């Protein structure tokens, strides 16, 4: 009888241990603070120097990830991520505006529901020259929006093949926006040199409203001068065309943004990075990245310096 009880106790410990080994909650984040000067920040031609952003080089975030082992290689997991501004410490949007998702996973992939990164965002990150840094400046992450509410998403990796698909439900019956997008590109790395190029196309139709198309191509490269110091340079070309449905004749609106970005980084450690960057926009027509006023053409130059710390 005693041997049976000991055997049952050991079996219970092994069983609970198998689940406990895969049960965890991780706190993570990053804090980017610095100064950014932007020329021609308004139609009067005035420049603006600011600190209070949600992160210039790397977006500020505070997140919580959790996973629970369900046995047989299956798991349940969640991700909650909040953004904040550097200068004032206030929330950047909703409390969990960066990510709020829960899902199930296993060798078959992962099925996640909630607010999460779009599949376009995840795919294009592989061939963005800046690896999705300076996301508030560089247009790649904005091609289809970086995140989607009410999103049901499947992702899976099988050897060298990665698959992903998503469907975002409407908040209400008035959601009449139809969006089609696609992207193609690639990156190649040899020694300290990495080059990347890509193209993205987005078409959006709003019933009874507007229809438009955004075409974006980019090319760039980075070079690691030392294990700690690197330079990256890239060019991004964005063309937009929109048709506004009027009572009699449709109104066509076109614009183009030509963006040149040069950035340098110095890694003080695996978690702390100093950065400096210069970006120059040439704006033509009704550019989606233009001024916040009626100004429709001209140029803007931004200079950014700061420190980014991840944890």
Beta strands, then each sheet from edge to edge (+ up, - down):
strand 1: 24-38
strand 2: 48-50
strand 3: 61-71
strand 4: 74-82
strand 5: 99-106
strand 6: 109-117
strand 7: 147-158
strand 8: 161-168
strand 9: 177-190
strand 10: 193-206
strand 11: 210-224
strand 12: 229-244
strand 13: 251-267
strand 14: 272-285
strand 15: 298-310
sheet 1: 2+ 1- 3+ 4- 5+ 6- 7+ 8-
sheet 2: 2+ 1- 15+ 14- 13+ 12- 11+ 10- 9+
end
